[in-house]
Amino acid sequence: MTVQRVSSKWAKTKILLLNKSLASYVPDTAIYSYNELQHMLDAHILVYIKPDQGTYGNGVMCVEKASGLLEEHTSANAVHYLLRYETKTEVYKELDALHRAVVHLCGGKEYIIQKGITLLKKNGSPFDLRVLTQQTPSGSWESTGMIGRVAAHQKIITNHHSGGTTAHFRSLMKDHMNPEEAEQLRRKLKDLGVQVAGQLQKKYRNLKEIGLDIAIDERFHIWILEVNTKPALFPFKKFFKNPAIYRKVKKYALAYGRRKL
């Protein structure tokens, strides 16, 4: 049986929003347009703009709304916009000009716009989490692994392909909460992976695995940034010292028909 993949971020988001208990974990998200850019920046200081279909963080941008003096003749309260992508930062004083720049960077492809989350940090660098959830040989769902991803210097995304580094969940959380709180959070995230997989499988019957990208904000609220239906498995082999973790990951993957591990 073929393992089902779903490339559209927006399609997956819409399925999650149908579940009231999961909707609270999803940041404001919409298909990118000028009106949505305006609406989002009216509501939020930071937004991310991502390709609806894309991998490895390619094409991701963020926009931060700021105020302050840009030039001598401008007001101290003047609003401007910082557009960041790759390691570049551009400043725009008008929304129209910002939109034109974003459209140019989109290159004719469909993008989504999402409320930005201020991530927790490790040694000054923001990090997020990847929860791997797989279908077991008996047909149930189980979260089999979790890793942290720390952004490289000046990068706006955390993944390996953008220079990010991996880290253990407990080492990332020890500066922010005690061990008991961290363990409670870890269990909640594993349960969330199972809930998300079950919700998506209602629409995509041959879904067998997901990589759930999670942000934890400064108030410790959990946010679902993205769901990947073709998650990389190699980090669980290379990173964890306990070989039993990857043995289970591999066992489940082979059972549901994944060919490349």
LOVEXVO-857515 format. One record per residue (C-alpha): x, y, z; residue in one letter. Coordinates in steps of 0.02 Angstrom, whole numbers, m for minus. Example, Ala and Ser with C-alpha at 12.3 -4.5 7.8 and 13.67 -1.06 7.14 Angstrom:
BEGIN
REC     px     py     pz kemi
REC    615   m225    390    A
REC    684    m53    357    S
//
This chain:
BEGIN
REC     px     py     pz kemi
REC      0      0      0    M
REC     66    173    m46    T
REC    101    290     99    V
REC     m3    446     69    Q
REC     80    617     59    R
REC     m8    785     66    V
REC     95    930      2    S
REC    m24   1077     30    S
REC      0   1162    198    K
REC   m167   1251    179    W
REC   m261   1089    144    A
REC   m191   1011    303    K
REC   m227   1168    405    T
REC   m410   1168    351    K
REC   m430    988    410    I
REC   m358   1031    581    L
REC   m472   1182    599    L
REC   m624   1068    584    L
REC   m578    995    754    N
REC   m619   1120    892    K
REC   m494   1045   1015    S
REC   m353   1060    887    L
REC   m402   1229    815    A
REC   m337   1320    971    S
REC   m161   1257    930    Y
REC   m163   1327    752    V
REC    m99   1506    727    P
REC   m203   1622    618    D
REC   m170   1559    441    T
REC   m237   1606    268    A
REC   m192   1602     85    I
REC    m78   1750     51    Y
REC   m153   1906    m29    S
REC   m137   2093     m6    Y
REC   m294   2097    100    N
REC   m233   1956    211    E
REC    m63   2040    231    L
REC   m151   2198    287    Q
REC   m268   2104    403    H
REC   m129   2000    481    M
REC    m15   2150    511    L
REC   m160   2245    589    D
REC   m181   2100    711    A
REC     m2   2039    737    H
REC    172   2113    751    I
REC    254   1964    665    L
REC    193   1856    520    V
REC    271   1715    419    Y
REC    242   1691    233    I
REC    274   1515    168    K
REC    253   1420      5    P
REC     93   1319     13    D
REC    191   1175    m63    Q
REC    374   1167    m21    G
REC    504   1080     85    T
REC    661   1116    185    Y
REC    605   1293    226    G
REC    640   1354     50    N
REC    554   1518     10    G
REC    501   1559    188    V
REC    492   1744    234    M
REC    439   1841    387    C
REC    376   2018    410    V
REC    392   2115    572    E
REC    294   2274    603    K
REC    399   2405    690    A
REC    387   2588    737    S
REC    519   2718    765    G
REC    629   2843    677    L
REC    692   2790    505    L
REC    747   2960    441    E
REC    760   3134    516    E
REC    599   3194    435    H
REC    494   3045    489    T
REC    389   3035    645    S
REC    453   2936    793    A
REC    289   2839    785    N
REC    300   2800    599    A
REC    261   2618    561    V
REC    376   2521    447    H
REC    397   2340    399    Y
REC    550   2228    407    L
REC    549   2091    275    L
REC    669   1948    315    R
REC    715   1800    206    Y
REC    870   1691    200    E
REC    993   1806    293    T
REC    928   1968    213    K
REC    827   2108    291    T
REC    736   2241    190    E
REC    640   2390    260    V
REC    478   2455    184    Y
REC    384   2611    238    K
REC    224   2569    144    E
REC    118   2412    140    L
REC     98   2422    m49    D
REC    286   2417    m76    A
REC    303   2274     46    L
REC    169   2176    m45    H
REC    253   2202   m213    R
REC    417   2137   m141    A
REC    331   1983    m67    V
REC    241   1945   m231    V
REC    406   1956   m324    H
REC    486   1833   m202    L
REC    336   1717   m218    C
REC    376   1696   m402    G
REC    198   1657   m454    G
REC    176   1516   m329    K
REC     38   1508   m200    E
REC     91   1555    m24    Y
REC      9   1555    146    I
REC     25   1688    280    I
REC     29   1641    464    Q
REC     36   1729    630    K
REC    217   1728    689    G
REC    259   1647    855    I
REC    396   1715    968    T
REC    490   1554   1005    L
REC    579   1503   1163    L
REC    768   1517   1148    K
REC    922   1417   1191    K
REC   1079   1523   1214    N
REC    995   1664   1120    G
REC    939   1560    971    S
REC    755   1517    943    P
REC    703   1335    936    F
REC    553   1231    891    D
REC    511   1045    907    L
REC    477    902    787    R
REC    362    764    849    V
REC    366    604    745    L
REC    202    508    749    T
REC    181    341    660    Q
REC     49    211    629    Q
REC     88     52    725    T
REC     75   m122    648    P
REC    m91   m141    739    S
REC   m161     15    655    G
REC   m158    135    803    S
REC    m54    294    812    W
REC     99    320    921    E
REC    220    465    941    S
REC    387    377    929    T
REC    512    521    939    G
REC    539    704    977    M
REC    686    818    938    I
REC    721   1002    958    G
REC    785   1111    815    R
REC    887   1266    853    V
REC    900   1402    720    A
REC   1067   1451    648    A
REC   1130   1629    675    H
REC   1022   1758    584    Q
REC    910   1624    508    K
REC    721   1636    525    I
REC    691   1448    516    I
REC    762   1305    618    T
REC    780   1155    504    N
REC    940   1062    461    H
REC    941   1119    280    H
REC    950   1300    340    S
REC   1095   1267    457    G
REC    992   1226    611    G
REC   1056   1104    741    T
REC    966    966    836    T
REC    950    958   1024    A
REC    867    849   1155    H
REC    697    907   1217    F
REC    748    905   1400    R
REC    907   1006   1371    S
REC    806   1140   1281    L
REC    672   1152   1414    M
REC    782   1149   1570    K
REC    809   1338   1562    D
REC    621   1367   1553    H
REC    539   1242   1671    M
REC    576   1109   1800    N
REC    593    924   1754    P
REC    416    880   1808    E
REC    341   1019   1702    E
REC    449    969   1554    A
REC    392    788   1567    E
REC    210    843   1575    Q
REC    237    948   1418    L
REC    325    804   1329    R
REC    177    689   1360    R
REC     56    823   1302    K
REC    152    845   1140    L
REC    156    658   1108    K
REC    m32    650   1136    D
REC    m55    799   1020    L
REC     39    707    882    G
REC    m83    562    897    V
REC   m233    680    892    Q
REC   m169    772    739    V
REC   m130    611    646    A
REC   m304    543    684    G
REC   m388    702    625    Q
REC   m292    706    461    L
REC   m324    521    430    Q
REC   m512    556    425    K
REC   m479    643    260    K
REC   m321    554    202    Y
REC   m354    371    235    R
REC   m182    307    183    N
REC    m86    426    294    L
REC     42    327    395    K
REC    162    453    472    E
REC    176    636    514    I
REC    309    756    575    G
REC    224    885    684    L
REC    318   1051    695    D
REC    282   1132    862    I
REC    321   1304    931    A
REC    317   1345   1116    I
REC    295   1530   1149    D
REC    352   1633   1298    E
REC    190   1595   1389    R
REC    217   1409   1356    F
REC     69   1399   1238    H
REC     85   1259   1110    I
REC     68   1304    926    W
REC     60   1189    775    I
REC    168   1272    644    L
REC    155   1139    510    E
REC    121    954    479    V
REC    241    860    367    N
REC    175    698    292    T
REC    347    642    234    K
REC    453    671    389    P
REC    639    636    390    A
REC    681    482    493    L
REC    871    493    490    F
REC    883    617    637    P
REC    813    483    751    F
REC    951    365    698    K
REC   1096    487    705    K
REC   1049    592    855    F
REC    985    478    992    F
REC   1110    372   1087    K
REC    975    246   1131    N
REC    964    131    978    P
REC    794     65   1035    A
REC    713    229    981    I
REC    764    210    800    Y
REC    730     23    800    R
REC    548     60    839    K
REC    540    200    710    V
REC    613     84    578    K
REC    501    m62    627    K
REC    342     41    608    Y
REC    402    122    446    A
REC    440    m46    365    L
REC    272   m115    424    A
REC    171     21    337    Y
REC    275     16    178    G
REC    400    157    185    R
REC    543    116     67    R
REC    670    251    106    K
REC    722    262    289    L
//
